[in-house]
């Protein structure tokens, strides 16, 4: 029997008809695997956030920012920020690093919040996650844990590792130095408050650093938020850093540009420069939340600034 496929079936915005796909299958891959010695690393895309380009450097003249965007072939007013999450397997533990945006209908961000279904597509059961590490408590890092039904599917003995300074900050957060679109401060406050309330008994707080699993160490950096942290992986001579929001796409060429989500932008710039210098010296791999998926690459010194060197895809 011949099946007739309507002309519009599988059509993409590229203007051609793609082969029909099974339910849940995506045309563009949303996960990427890296091996660091004996540690498995899976980068998962939670989607993208359309945000104003001013967020990339609100302390510079608009013409300077516009020139950089033009050089990068990016639109002048708004573009899509990637939102990357990482799953790490080490020493029998399955560790989720950050949890994506979740769902916030008030902000109209429908293309993000994809983590739960993409973990399922990757064969990762939420009940298999033993630990969560939070780089910080902005809603695009904790929101996936607030999606209806998620908490009930997680293990009752789940450990959530976050810097003590981060939890303390969100008890009375300071937004005087940020430069965010309207609605975001209220949404960030609400998400952090709800997260702390729902998961308080599972929080495992640390001061400066903590070894979560063999070769998996979380370090507090501060800057972006007071408790912002990075996760360093090391095994068999290989190294990788998940930098959270310490580095954005513009931060290599212009590490002194202030991002609109930074609560202490001057300290965030100092943190960024120190981290990029270290990564350039070690040659280790870097993944960051808002670098283009899969965001795996290395850092090189380029005069007084830096250069991002994406890895060649291995597939």
N, C-alpha and C positions, 0 to 999 in steps of 0.2 A: 504494500500500500504506500502510495506517495503522499508525503506530508507537504502541504503548501504553506510556505512561510510568508506572511504579509510583507509588503515591500518595506514597511517602516520598522519591522522587527529587528532588534539589535542595532539600530542606527545610532551612531555616535555624533557628537558635535564636530567631528572631523569631516563629516559629509560622506561617509561610506558605510555600507552595511556590514557590520561585524557578524561573525558566526553566532548563532544563539548560544547563550550560556546557561549553565545550571543555576538554580536559585542560590543566591548568596555569593556566586562567583563574580569576581571583578575583572574588568579588562586590564586595569593597571595594577601591578602587584603592590600590596600594602605592607609587606614584611620583608626583612632582609636579615640574613644570618652572618654572624662574625664568630670566629673561634679565637679565643685568647688563651693559649696554652690548653689547660684542661677545662676552661670555663666556656660554656656556651652562651652566646649573646644573641638575642633576637630583637631587632629594631622593628617596632610596630607603629604604623601611622594612625593617629587618632583623627586625622583629617586636616583641615586647614581653617585658619581664622582670617577673614578679610578685615584688615585694619588700616587706618590712615597712615600714610607714609611719614607723617610728622612724628609718629611714635619712634622712628628709627634714630632721630637726633633732634630733639626739640631745643637744644642749646646752640644750634648753628643757624646761620642765615638760610632762609628758604631757597635762595638761589644756589647756595653751595650744596644743599641737600638735593635739589632738583638736578644739578649737574651729575651727582653721583648716580642717581636713579637713571638718568639718561644714558650714562656710560654702561650701566648694567642692563640696559634694555628693559627696564621696569616701568610700569605706569606711574604717572606723577602724583596721583592723589591717594590711591589705595591699592594694595595688592595682598595676595594670600600668603600668610605665614604658615609654614609647616608646623605640625604639632606631633612630635615624636615621643614615644614611650619605649622603654626597654624591659625585656624579660631576661633574667640571668639565671643560669643553673650552675651551681657550684656546691660540692660537698653534700649532695643529696637534698639541697634546698632549692626551691624555685622562688625567685625574688622578682617582684614587680617594682620597677623604679619609675615612680610617678604613675598617675592613673587617668590622665587626660581630662577633658572638659566636662564630660557628662552632658546633661541637658539643662539649658536655661532658656525657656521660651521668651523671656523678657528681653534677651539680647539679640535674638534673631541670628543665631550662628548654626544653621542646620547642617553645614558640611563638616562640622567637628563632632566630637562625641561618639566616635565609631569604635572605641576600644573594645567593648564587650563582645560585639559580633566579630571583630577581627581576631580577637584571641580565640574565639570558638572556631573560626575558619583555620587558624593555625594549629588546632588540636589541643589547645591549652584550656583545661577545665579550671574554673575559678577556685574550686575546692582543692586544687593541687598547689595553689600558691601558699607558701609557708611564711613569707615575709613581704612587706611592702616598705620601700624606702622613699621618702618624700624629700625632694630637693628643697621645696618650700610649700607653703599652703595657699598659693594663688589658686583660683578655681579651675584653671586649665591644667592643674597638677593633682588636684584632689577630687574633682567633680565626678570622675568615673566611679568612685566609691559611694557616691550619693544617688546613683541611678536606682530607681525602684527595683527591688528584688535582688540587688547585688549583695548586700550585706548578708542576707539569708543563705546565699550560695557560698560564702567564704567560710573557711575553717573557724571554729570558735576559738582556737588557740593561735590565730593569726597574730603576728607581731608587726607593728607599724613603727618604723624607726624615723624619728624626726628630731631636729635639734631643739633643745629645751628653750633656747632663745626665740625660736620661731613660734612656738605655742604661746609663750609669754607675750610676744609682740601682738598677736591677733586678739588678745584680751582687750586691748585698747589701741588699735592700729593708727599710725600717723600717715596721713595722705597729703601732707603739706608740700612735698617735693615731687610728687608724681605729675604726669601730664597725660591723663587718660581720657578716652571718649566718655561722653555723658552716660551714666548708668553703670559704668564699670566699678567705681568705688563701692557703691551700695551692694552690687552683686558679689564682689570679692569679700566684703565684710560678712554677708549672709552665708556664703558658702563655707568660709573658714569657721564661723561660729557653729554652723550645723555640723560640720565635720568633727570639730573638737567635742561636741556634745555626744554624737553618735558613737564615736570610736575611742573615747577617753580611756576606757579600761584596757584597750589593746595597744595604747601608745607605749613605746619604749624610747625614753628620752636620753639624749647624750649631750655632752657639753661641747667638745671640740672635734672628736673623732670616735668612730666605733667600728669594730670589725663585725660585719653582719654574717659573713660566711667565709670560708677559706679563700683568701685573695680578693675579697670584696670589702672595701673600707670606705665609709662615708666620712667626709671632712667638711666641717662648717667653714664657709668663706665669708659670710655676711655680704653686705653691699646691696645686692638686689632687694633682699629683705634681711633683717638682722640675723635670721637663722638659716639663710640660704646655704645650701651645701652642694658639693660635687661628690661623685662616686668614682673611686679609683679601683680598677681591676688589674691584677697582676698574677701571671701564672706562666711557668716555663720560659721565662725571659720575655714574654709578650706583655704589653701594657696598653690599657685603654682608659680614657676618662670620659664619663658622662657628665657634662658641664651644666646641665640644667639651663637656667637663664643667665648664666655668667657671660655667655657669648651669643651675639646675634649676627646676622649676615653682614651688616655694615661694620662690625666690631674688629675685623681684621685690618682693614685699611684705615679705619677711624676709631680706634679703641677708646678715644676720649669723648665720643659722642654719647649723649645721655639718652637712654631709652625711656619712653614714657611710663613704663611699669616699674621703674626703679625707685624704691622708697628712699634710698640714699645714693643719688646718682654719682656724686664725686667718689665715694668709697667704692661703688660698683665699678667705676672706671679703673681705679687702682687695682681692684681684685682681678679684673679682666686682663690688664697688662701683665700682672705677675703670673697669672695662669698661662697666658699665651707665650710668654718668655720661657716658662718651664716646659711647656709642650713642644716648643720649637727646639729646645735643648735636648730633650729625651727622644724626640722622634716618634713618640707613641701616638696611637690613634685617638681621635676625638669624635664624640657624638654630642650633639646639643639639641635641646628641645625644638628650637625654632630655625635650625638650619634646614635647607631643602632635603627632603627625604631621599635616600636613607641617612643622610647627614654624616656618613663615615668618611673621615679624611685625616689629614695631618696639617700641621702649622709650620710655616717657614718664616724666618725674619726677612723683611723687605724694607731696607733702609731704616727709617725711624718707626715703621709700623710692621705689619705682618701680612702674610699671604696664605689663603686657604687652598689646600691641595686635595681635592676629593679623590678617594680611591677609585680605581677602575672596578666596575661591578664584576663580581665573581659569581657566575651562575652556570 
